[in-house]
Amino acid sequence: MNYPWHLYLMSAMFILAGIMHFIYPKAYLRIMPRYLPRPLTLVYASGIAEIALGIGLCFPATINYSVYGILLMLTVFLLVHIHMLTGKKAAAGFPVWLLVLRLPVQFLLIYWAYSYLYI
């Protein structure tokens, strides 16, 4: 089945983002909320999830499952983005304007993923 090119772009984006969890885990640990247990395990687990969901976008049998997984994951990741706005250490050196801009971008990503349900 031929999907639109932008679906493959989303797939590649999630696969690359997942791989980055393994190449630069310290970057993800810096933004992980301290109240979550076993942060390194969560970084790796989210990386595996991003890779698996990105791959799942490419196959007719798994696309809807992947979209639902991405919607759930992006919603949960909102907690991290809100956490980053709570203080200087949580912001990991990012300027506040960029952290604020990240929130509507997250909602755009959620909408983008949602648009692929049942295609």
NORFENFEN-V139375 format. One record per helix or strand of 2 or more residues. SS is the DSSP state (@ for helix, = for strand). FROM is the first residue (numbers start at 1). TO is the last residue. If there is no record, write none. Layout:
SS_FROM_TO ; SS_FROM_TO
This chain:
@_5_23 ; @_25_31 ; @_39_56 ; @_63_84 ; @_88_91 ; @_96_114
